[in-house]
Amino acid sequence: MTFLRDGLGRARIAGGVQNVATGYVTTLVLRSAFTAIPVERLGEPVTAELHELFRKRVGLARFIADLGLAL
């Protein structure tokens, strides 16, 4: 993040670091929150491995959604 801050400072862009952070989180939310859950595997038989995968991925989706809500 330092190189971004330094570059934005040289370009004299006001609020540069905050704009970069907000843009990053916005992109993360839009691209990743809904694709984190492996919906293509919903029709498979439930196994311990599949249950664990969904548990982790739903947690990831929740984390990303919470980042978006904090914008």
Wavefront OBJ file of the C-alpha trace (Angstrom):
o trace
v 0.000 0.000 0.000
v 2.993 2.281 0.544
v 3.834 2.448 -3.155
v 0.230 3.440 -3.917
v 0.265 6.156 -1.269
v 3.600 7.490 -2.521
v 2.440 7.508 -6.129
v -0.817 9.234 -5.283
v 1.059 11.777 -3.205
v 3.371 12.590 -6.106
v 0.333 12.960 -8.366
v -1.224 15.273 -5.733
v -4.457 13.298 -5.590
v -6.405 14.330 -2.507
v -7.570 11.510 -0.274
v -5.556 9.070 -2.346
v -5.000 6.291 0.171
v -8.635 6.268 1.286
v -9.798 6.252 -2.333
v -7.563 3.264 -3.105
v -8.783 1.351 -0.042
v -12.429 2.099 -0.837
v -11.969 1.120 -4.469
v -10.254 -2.123 -3.493
v -12.976 -3.138 -1.047
v -15.717 -2.179 -3.518
v -14.108 -4.306 -6.225
v -13.645 -7.194 -3.787
v -17.293 -7.055 -2.768
v -18.620 -6.813 -6.305
v -16.422 -9.559 -7.729
v -15.984 -11.967 -4.861
v -18.746 -11.912 -2.274
v -21.281 -13.791 -4.357
v -18.816 -16.085 -6.092
v -17.276 -17.208 -2.787
v -20.077 -19.730 -2.261
v -19.626 -22.763 -4.558
v -23.250 -22.962 -5.755
v -22.214 -25.316 -8.549
v -21.744 -28.006 -5.884
v -25.183 -27.670 -4.260
v -26.488 -30.813 -5.998
v -23.706 -33.052 -4.710
v -24.188 -35.497 -1.845
v -23.254 -33.966 1.493
v -19.872 -35.170 2.724
v -17.662 -33.939 5.528
v -15.358 -32.339 2.940
v -18.234 -30.539 1.200
v -19.692 -29.382 4.518
v -16.318 -27.944 5.544
v -15.890 -26.228 2.169
v -19.292 -24.539 2.456
v -18.637 -23.567 6.085
v -15.410 -21.834 5.115
v -16.754 -20.228 1.950
v -19.920 -18.888 3.609
v -17.672 -17.396 6.293
v -15.579 -15.770 3.575
v -18.684 -14.403 1.853
v -19.908 -12.997 5.170
v -16.553 -11.335 5.833
v -16.531 -9.744 2.377
v -20.155 -8.601 2.728
v -19.335 -7.021 6.096
v -16.458 -5.116 4.470
v -18.912 -3.790 1.911
v -21.401 -2.769 4.587
v -18.654 -0.801 6.343
v -18.001 1.414 3.295
l 1 2 3 4 5 6 7 8 9 10 11 12 13 14 15 16 17 18 19 20 21 22 23 24 25 26 27 28 29 30 31 32 33 34 35 36 37 38 39 40 41 42 43 44 45 46 47 48 49 50 51 52 53 54 55 56 57 58 59 60 61 62 63 64 65 66 67 68 69 70 71
